[in-house]
Amino acid sequence: MRAYRVAYDGGPYYGFQRQPDVTTVEDTILDALRALDVLGDDEDTPPGYAAAGRTDAGVSARAQTIAFEAPDWLTPAALNSELPTDVRAWASADAPEDFHATHDATSRTYTYYLYAPDASDKRAREALDALAGEHDFHNLTPDEDGTVRTLSTELDRDGPFLVVELTAGGFARQLVRRAVAVVAEIARGEATLDRVETVLSERALSGPAGVAPAPPEPLVLTDVRYPGVRFAVDDAAATSARDVFEQRQVEHARRARVADVLADCGDDTA
C-alpha cells in the first residue's frame, strides 16, 4: 500500500469526489492511473483505494492524500506524467497493508484566506475561540448526522487577509465555510459575539437566521495527519508542482493588477 500527497487548484473542478457528467479531481487521477495501466479499463478504482477528504467544487488542496496498492515504479513524478498541470502529486509514503486514507487520518486542517482588510482581528479571534472545542455544529452543515465535532482554531493576519485555520479529526459538509462565514460577520461588525452562541444552540436556524457558506475558492486543505506514516518528498515532482503554481500565482497577480486599473474608472476626468 502506498499513500500519495496531491496538490491541486480546485477552480476548474467540480470538487474532488467522482460525479457523473462533470470533471472532478478524483476522475482526473483515476484517468491518469488508467493511462499508466495501473488501473484496468473495467476497474473503477485500484485495490485499497481511498482519499483523505472530499473537497467541494472550487476548493483547492496542498495535502490531499490518496492511497492504494501501487506498483513500485509509480513515483509521484511518474503519476504526474499523466496528470494535468493543475493536479500534482509531490510526495509518497509506504503504508501498512490495511491503511485507509479516510479512516486512518487523525486530523485534517483547512485554511481559509478571508479577504477582510477592514475587519477586526480581535473580534475574529474572539469568534474563533468561541467556536473552538467540542460542539454540535448542526447549524453549520446540511448533514443530519455526525454534527458533533471537536474544533481547533488559529488566526493570522496577512495583509488584507485574515488567515483562518481550522483543524479537526473530520469535518461535516460545509462546516469550514459556514464557520468562516460566522467569523466574517463578527469580524466585520455585522453581528456580535452572541451570534456564535445562537449558532451553537439546539434551536435549528433557517431563513435569514441561517448561515450560508463562505465562497469555496479561498479554501485550501493544507494538512492531513496519519500516525506512523512518513512521507518522502519526490524532488522532481515537488519542483514541478512549485513551478506550475508559481506560474499561476504570476498570472493571478497580473489579472489583479489589471483589475486595479479597471477599478479606477471614473477617477480620471481629463
Secondary structure, 3 states (H helix, E strand, C coil): CEEEEEEECCCCCCCCCCCCCCCCHHHHHHHHHHHCCCCCCCCCCCCCCEECCCCCCCCEEEEEEEEECCCCCCCHHHHHCCCCCCEEEEEEEECCCCCCCCCCCCEEEEEEEEECCCCCHHHHHHHHHHHCEEEECHHHCCCCCCCEEEEEEEEEEECCEEEEEEEECCCCCCHHHHHHHHHHHHHCCCCCCHHHHHHCCCCCCCHHHCCCCCCCCCEEEEEEECCCCCCEECHHHHHHHHHHHHHHHHHHHHHHHHHHHHCCCCCCCC
